[in-house]
Amino acid sequence: MLKKSILIEKKSSITCKYLQLIIKNETREASIPIEDIGFIVLDHPEIYISLPAMNLLVTNNSSIVICNQSHLPNGMFLNLNSHHIQHEIFKNQIEASQPLKKQLWQQTIKEKIKNQGLLLQKVTKSKNKFEFLANKVMSGDSTNMEAVAANFYWKSFFEHDFKRERFGDYPNNFLNYGYAILRAATARALSGSGLLNTLGIHHKSKYNAFALADDIMEPFRPLVDEAVHHIMQNYDEQELNTEIKATLLNVLTRTVYFKNEKSPLMVALQKTASSLQQCYTGKRKKIKYPKLWN
């Protein structure tokens, strides 16, 4: 069953009763089965959520995402005990060899560059050399083809002069919001497969608690880029509002394609995370990334 993504932007109280999440504000009260919730995004400084409600959500492997004063996702709560052989999985992940991690990063960047090329072709209606660039990615991306592709990608993607920056001008604010939601979804999937988000295959920083999510989300970023491009074509607003945030949140339900099946992105991330876990145990050699477009 496809889990729901819930955005709360009003002063509200969130409690639970009989495995139902009770959301109450000045105008209405809603009741939602906790088992139906995949993400709940809290975007108001006066939201109250009870500890029993948080515990039930986390036990259900639902992600609780909190936003900062700029309305950007700023943190999340995840289940730390979501797999029955957690210790064994952690051990395999910690002891993963450097050659294995370099191969996994090579696969990841190849997929990212291919997806960037496909989206760019959809947007510009012209062919590009991203397939060629993807095939030049070496183990560990030692020649940094990711940066080469990104330089051309961002110069060609938007019609106006654009520089991709974390704290840059519009539409960076839309991209940042979408990427933060994607990061939360990826972290949730990895945690659900028993993996430790802190241990990345490429990203490493003593300040980054979600390095592995930052790695695995890379090939999925073009889905956010596509959504932002659509928003720019259909909305005049340059600031995040409820409708735009809801559009970006809907990326999680976007259909993607595996060899013999299709699934929503939220479900596909779980399959990708499970395949990564199998790479650490030696059962697989490749991460199972879906096609973003059929």
C-alpha positions in Angstrom: 0.0 0.0 0.0 1.2 3.5 -0.9 2.0 5.5 2.2 0.6 9.0 2.6 2.7 12.2 2.9 1.2 14.8 5.2 2.1 18.5 5.3 1.0 20.5 8.3 1.4 24.3 8.1 -1.1 25.5 10.8 -0.8 25.8 14.5 -1.9 22.3 15.5 -1.8 19.6 18.2 -0.9 16.1 17.1 -1.8 13.2 19.4 -2.8 9.6 19.0 -5.7 7.3 20.0 -6.4 3.7 19.1 -3.5 3.7 16.5 -4.9 6.8 14.8 -3.1 10.1 14.5 -5.3 12.9 15.7 -4.5 16.3 14.1 -6.5 19.2 15.6 -6.3 22.9 14.7 -8.6 25.9 15.2 -11.0 24.9 12.4 -11.0 21.1 12.1 -10.0 17.8 13.5 -8.7 14.9 11.4 -8.0 11.2 12.2 -5.5 9.2 10.1 -4.4 5.5 10.6 -0.8 5.7 11.6 0.0 2.6 9.5 -1.0 4.7 6.4 1.6 7.4 7.0 5.0 7.4 5.3 6.0 11.1 6.0 4.6 13.9 8.1 6.2 17.3 7.5 5.8 19.8 10.3 6.1 23.4 9.1 4.8 25.7 11.8 6.6 26.9 15.0 3.5 26.2 17.2 2.9 22.6 16.3 2.6 20.3 19.4 3.2 16.6 18.9 2.9 14.2 21.8 5.6 11.7 22.6 3.3 8.7 22.3 2.3 9.9 18.8 6.0 10.3 17.9 6.8 6.8 19.2 4.0 5.2 17.2 5.0 7.0 14.0 8.7 6.0 14.4 7.7 2.4 15.3 5.7 2.3 12.1 8.8 3.5 10.2 7.1 6.8 9.4 9.5 9.8 9.0 8.8 12.9 11.0 10.3 15.9 9.2 10.6 19.3 10.9 11.1 22.6 9.1 13.1 25.7 10.0 12.0 29.4 10.0 12.7 29.4 6.2 10.2 26.6 5.8 12.9 24.2 4.6 13.2 20.7 6.1 15.7 20.9 8.8 15.7 17.6 10.6 13.9 14.2 10.9 13.2 11.4 13.3 13.8 7.8 12.1 13.4 4.3 13.5 16.8 3.1 14.7 15.7 -0.5 15.3 13.8 -1.3 12.1 15.4 -4.6 11.0 15.6 -8.0 12.7 19.3 -8.5 12.0 20.4 -5.0 12.6 23.8 -5.8 14.1 24.8 -8.1 11.3 23.9 -5.5 8.7 25.8 -2.8 10.5 28.9 -5.1 10.7 28.8 -5.7 7.0 28.4 -2.1 6.2 31.2 -1.0 8.6 33.6 -3.6 7.2 32.8 -2.9 3.5 36.1 -2.7 1.5 37.2 0.5 -0.3 37.1 -1.2 -3.7 33.4 -2.2 -3.1 32.5 1.3 -2.1 34.2 2.8 -5.1 32.3 0.4 -7.4 29.0 1.3 -5.8 29.8 5.0 -6.2 30.7 4.4 -9.9 27.3 2.8 -10.4 25.5 5.6 -8.6 27.1 8.4 -10.6 26.6 6.6 -13.9 22.9 6.4 -13.1 22.8 10.0 -12.1 24.4 11.3 -15.2 22.2 9.1 -17.5 19.1 10.5 -15.7 20.3 14.1 -16.0 20.8 13.5 -19.8 17.4 12.0 -20.2 15.7 14.9 -18.4 17.8 17.5 -20.3 16.8 15.9 -23.6 13.1 16.1 -22.5 13.4 19.8 -21.6 15.6 21.1 -24.5 14.2 18.7 -27.2 17.7 18.1 -28.4 20.3 15.3 -28.0 23.2 15.5 -25.6 26.4 13.7 -24.7 25.4 12.5 -21.2 25.4 8.9 -22.2 29.0 9.3 -23.3 29.9 11.1 -20.1 28.2 8.3 -18.0 30.3 5.7 -19.8 33.5 7.5 -18.9 32.8 7.3 -15.1 35.6 5.3 -13.5 35.7 3.4 -10.2 35.1 5.9 -7.4 34.5 8.6 -10.1 38.2 9.3 -9.9 38.0 11.7 -12.9 35.0 13.6 -11.3 32.7 13.2 -14.3 29.9 14.1 -11.9 31.1 17.7 -11.8 31.7 17.8 -15.6 28.2 16.7 -16.2 26.7 19.0 -13.6 28.5 22.0 -15.1 26.9 21.4 -18.5 23.5 20.3 -17.0 22.8 23.4 -15.0 24.0 25.7 -17.8 21.5 24.1 -20.1 18.6 23.2 -17.9 17.0 26.6 -17.1 16.4 29.3 -19.6 17.7 32.2 -17.5 21.2 32.5 -16.0 21.3 30.0 -13.2 23.9 29.0 -10.6 23.2 25.9 -8.4 23.9 27.0 -4.9 22.6 25.7 -1.5 21.7 29.2 -0.4 21.4 30.8 -3.8 18.6 32.7 -5.5 15.4 31.3 -7.0 14.8 28.6 -8.0 17.4 27.2 -5.6 14.8 27.5 -2.8 12.5 25.1 -4.7 15.3 22.7 -5.4 16.5 22.8 -1.8 13.0 21.9 -0.5 12.6 19.1 -3.0 16.0 17.6 -2.3 15.4 17.8 1.5 12.2 15.8 1.0 14.0 13.3 -1.2 16.8 13.0 1.3 14.3 12.2 4.1 12.6 9.6 1.9 16.0 8.0 1.1 17.1 8.0 4.7 13.8 6.3 5.7 14.3 3.6 3.1 17.9 2.9 4.1 16.9 2.8 7.8 14.1 0.4 7.0 16.7 -1.9 5.4 18.8 -1.9 8.5 21.5 0.4 7.1 23.3 3.1 9.1 22.8 6.4 7.4 25.9 7.9 9.0 28.2 5.6 7.0 28.3 6.7 3.3 29.9 5.1 0.4 31.3 8.4 -0.8 30.1 11.3 1.2 32.0 11.6 4.5 31.9 14.3 7.0 31.9 14.1 10.8 29.0 16.6 10.8 26.8 14.6 8.4 24.5 12.1 10.0 22.9 11.2 6.7 25.9 10.6 4.4 24.5 7.4 2.9 21.2 9.0 2.1 23.2 11.8 0.3 24.9 9.1 -1.7 21.9 7.0 -2.7 19.6 9.9 -3.5 21.9 11.2 -6.3 20.3 9.3 -9.3 16.9 10.4 -8.1 17.6 14.2 -8.0 16.4 14.7 -11.6 12.9 13.9 -10.4 13.0 17.0 -8.2 14.6 19.0 -11.1 11.7 18.0 -13.3 9.1 19.0 -10.7 10.8 22.4 -10.2 11.0 23.0 -14.0 7.2 22.3 -14.2 6.6 24.7 -11.3 8.6 27.4 -13.0 6.5 26.9 -16.2 3.2 27.1 -14.4 3.6 29.4 -11.4 4.7 33.1 -11.2 5.6 32.7 -7.5 9.3 32.7 -6.5 8.7 31.9 -2.9 7.6 28.6 -1.4 3.9 28.4 -0.7 1.5 25.6 0.2 0.7 24.6 -3.3 4.3 24.5 -4.4 5.4 22.5 -1.4 2.6 20.0 -2.0 3.7 19.7 -5.6 7.3 18.9 -4.5 6.1 16.5 -1.8 4.2 14.6 -4.5 7.5 13.7 -6.1 7.5 10.8 -3.6 4.4 9.3 -5.3 5.9 9.7 -8.8 6.0 6.4 -10.8 9.4 4.9 -11.7 10.2 1.7 -13.6 12.2 -1.4 -12.9 12.7 -4.2 -15.4 9.5 -6.0 -15.0 7.5 -3.7 -12.8 6.7 -0.1 -11.9 6.3 1.5 -8.5 5.9 4.8 -6.7 9.2 6.5 -5.9 8.6 5.9 -2.1 8.4 2.1 -2.7 11.3 2.1 -5.3 13.6 3.7 -2.8 13.0 0.7 -0.5 13.9 -1.7 -3.3 17.1 0.3 -4.0 18.0 0.3 -0.3 17.4 -3.4 0.0 19.6 -4.1 -3.0 22.4 -2.0 -1.4 22.1 -4.0 1.8 22.6 -7.2 -0.4 25.7 -5.6 -2.0 27.2 -5.3 1.5 26.5 -8.9 2.2 27.9 -10.1 -1.2 24.5 -11.3 -2.5 24.5 -8.7 -5.2 27.1 -6.8 -7.2 24.9 -3.9 -8.3 22.6 -1.5 -6.7 19.1 -1.8 -8.1 18.3 1.7 -9.4 15.0 2.2 -11.4 14.5 4.0 -14.7 12.9 7.4 -13.9 11.2 7.6 -17.3 9.8 4.7 -19.4 
